[in-house]
Amino acid sequence: MRDHGYKSEGGFGKSVAAMSCPFVREQPIAEGFPNVIGAIDCTHIAIKAPPGPNEGDFVNRKGVHSINVQGPTMGFSLETGYACRQYFMTPFPDPNPGPQTRYNAALARTRACIEMTFGQLKGRFQCLKGLRVAPDRACDIIVACAVLHNIATIRKERTPVVEVQPVDDLQPVHLDQPSGRAARDRIVQHNFVY
């Protein structure tokens, strides 16, 4: 399950603070982008319905109780659910054929690194497929799994095989800043015009 910060009838799940430790990766992150040091994305970790008046705060857009986890791989970058800024690139919502389409395709390949990392994390720690604990305890478990994942990656432990999940077909949030759009246009002009 994934959520990109879109508002839905079901509200938003509570978020774990962006993990204090970025996920370690050995493979290059950027696909044709200058100065990219990382990628950010979100994933949902299913939890049992918590009791009490805040139960609805944990229902995601698919109607499942979950914790929304935002995780970086070594920094910042690229997602449709965020505003385009000078330091945070997002896709063109309706790309023109040619450079903008090539930019969006390269961005999607670049984003795949964090999606793959979430898949490896969930593959390595099957408990993350659904936690049956209180939300605060679930957050502790998620962070512990991320730390252990990083240790395993550093030690070059075997990595679970992951199938990339299809991206949800949702309407992105467009809160782009003019300086972000200008930076994105410069990247397209310098790297994607052939």
Solvent accessible surface area in square Angstrom, and as a share of the most:
residue,aa,sasa,rsa
1,M,71,0.32
2,R,29,0.11
3,D,1,0.01
4,H,6,0.03
5,G,37,0.35
6,Y,18,0.07
7,K,169,0.72
8,S,31,0.20
9,E,188,0.84
10,G,31,0.30
11,G,27,0.26
12,F,89,0.37
13,G,6,0.06
14,K,96,0.41
15,S,74,0.47
16,V,9,0.05
17,A,86,0.66
18,A,58,0.45
19,M,7,0.03
20,S,108,0.70
21,C,30,0.18
22,P,48,0.30
23,F,0,0.00
24,V,39,0.22
25,R,43,0.16
26,E,102,0.46
27,Q,103,0.46
28,P,120,0.75
29,I,26,0.13
30,A,34,0.26
31,E,79,0.35
32,G,54,0.52
33,F,14,0.06
34,P,57,0.36
35,N,138,0.71
36,V,31,0.18
37,I,99,0.50
38,G,0,0.00
39,A,0,0.00
40,I,27,0.13
41,D,0,0.00
42,C,10,0.06
43,T,5,0.03
44,H,4,0.02
45,I,1,0.01
46,A,21,0.17
47,I,12,0.06
48,K,102,0.43
49,A,52,0.41
50,P,11,0.07
51,P,126,0.79
52,G,48,0.46
53,P,139,0.87
54,N,89,0.46
55,E,61,0.28
56,G,40,0.39
57,D,56,0.29
58,F,18,0.07
59,V,28,0.16
60,N,2,0.01
61,R,51,0.18
62,K,99,0.42
63,G,52,0.50
64,V,55,0.32
65,H,36,0.16
66,S,0,0.00
67,I,1,0.00
68,N,14,0.07
69,V,1,0.01
70,Q,45,0.20
71,G,0,0.00
72,P,18,0.11
73,T,0,0.00
74,M,97,0.43
75,G,27,0.26
76,F,69,0.29
77,S,4,0.02
78,L,0,0.00
79,E,1,0.00
80,T,32,0.19
81,G,13,0.13
82,Y,48,0.18
83,A,13,0.10
84,C,0,0.00
85,R,85,0.31
86,Q,111,0.50
87,Y,125,0.47
88,F,16,0.07
89,M,13,0.06
90,T,5,0.03
91,P,28,0.17
92,F,19,0.08
93,P,67,0.42
94,D,124,0.64
95,P,52,0.33
96,N,88,0.45
97,P,123,0.77
98,G,25,0.24
99,P,38,0.24
100,Q,40,0.18
101,T,64,0.37
102,R,77,0.28
103,Y,0,0.00
104,N,29,0.15
105,A,45,0.35
106,A,1,0.00
107,L,3,0.01
108,A,58,0.45
109,R,131,0.48
110,T,1,0.00
111,R,17,0.06
112,A,33,0.26
113,C,11,0.07
114,I,0,0.00
115,E,28,0.13
116,M,55,0.24
117,T,1,0.00
118,F,10,0.04
119,G,20,0.19
120,Q,27,0.12
121,L,1,0.01
122,K,31,0.13
123,G,24,0.23
124,R,50,0.18
125,F,41,0.17
126,Q,112,0.50
127,C,62,0.37
128,L,1,0.01
129,K,123,0.52
130,G,39,0.37
131,L,11,0.05
132,R,207,0.76
133,V,43,0.25
134,A,52,0.40
135,P,23,0.14
136,D,103,0.53
137,R,136,0.50
138,A,0,0.00
139,C,33,0.20
140,D,81,0.42
141,I,39,0.20
142,I,1,0.00
143,V,48,0.27
144,A,52,0.40
145,C,8,0.05
146,A,0,0.00
147,V,63,0.36
148,L,94,0.47
149,H,2,0.01
150,N,12,0.06
151,I,82,0.42
152,A,14,0.11
153,T,25,0.14
154,I,110,0.56
155,R,169,0.62
156,K,147,0.62
157,E,81,0.36
158,R,209,0.76
159,T,60,0.35
160,P,26,0.17
161,V,150,0.86
162,V,32,0.18
163,E,143,0.64
164,V,79,0.46
165,Q,121,0.54
166,P,113,0.71
167,V,84,0.48
168,D,41,0.21
169,D,143,0.74
170,L,57,0.28
171,Q,150,0.67
172,P,36,0.23
173,V,43,0.25
174,H,96,0.43
175,L,126,0.63
176,D,27,0.14
177,Q,68,0.30
178,P,97,0.61
179,S,46,0.29
180,G,0,0.00
181,R,100,0.37
182,A,44,0.34
183,A,8,0.06
184,R,8,0.03
185,D,68,0.35
186,R,120,0.44
187,I,29,0.14
188,V,6,0.04
189,Q,117,0.52
190,H,146,0.65
191,N,53,0.27
192,F,9,0.04
193,V,72,0.41
194,Y,186,0.71
